[in-house]
Amino acid sequence: MKQSDTKDLTLLGNQNTEYNYDYNPSILETFENQHQDNNYFVKFNIPEFTSLCPMTGQPDFAAIYISYIPDVRMVESKSLKLYMFSFRNHGAYHEDCVNIIMNDLIELMDPRYIEVWAKFTPRGGISIDPYCNYGKSGTMFEQMAINRLMQHDMYPENIDNR
């Protein structure tokens, strides 16, 4: 990353980090993709995601996986960490969480392709694993999104592969 590309980043290296306890997409920051001629995946694994059930207010826990193919802008990881933390007191259904995250990242970066998959811990004997994706319209990534959605999670889980 070039030094000039980091001038707008306010969180990276900041020792006085403030944590937002309420959903806040304005925390997200980007930097320029230094390899725009290449198609490649960036994957974030967030094993300690928490949000609140909008009906009961009880905490929900999940591992969230974000994979994307950047175009011009990329999300800065510390800002993503703080953004994910901002769901801590946010009431949203599991399916809403993954779609909100994906839509916020699309608006922020305009990636070529992105997918967000959550594996929520069971509550009442049922676990929910919502998945959503997006491919930039008019590109090969639009068809990629359709194909990946159609092929997603075709093999049921068992106790060994969860």
Secondary structure as UniProt FT lines:
FT   HELIX           3..6
FT   TURN            7..8
FT   TURN            12..13
FT   HELIX           25..27
FT   STRAND          30..32
FT   TURN            34..37
FT   STRAND          42..52
FT   TURN            54..56
FT   STRAND          59..69
FT   STRAND          73..75
FT   HELIX           77..85
FT   TURN            86..89
FT   HELIX           94..109
FT   STRAND          113..120
FT   TURN            124..125
FT   STRAND          131..135
FT   TURN            137..138
FT   HELIX           140..151
FT   TURN            152..153
FT   TURN            159..161
//
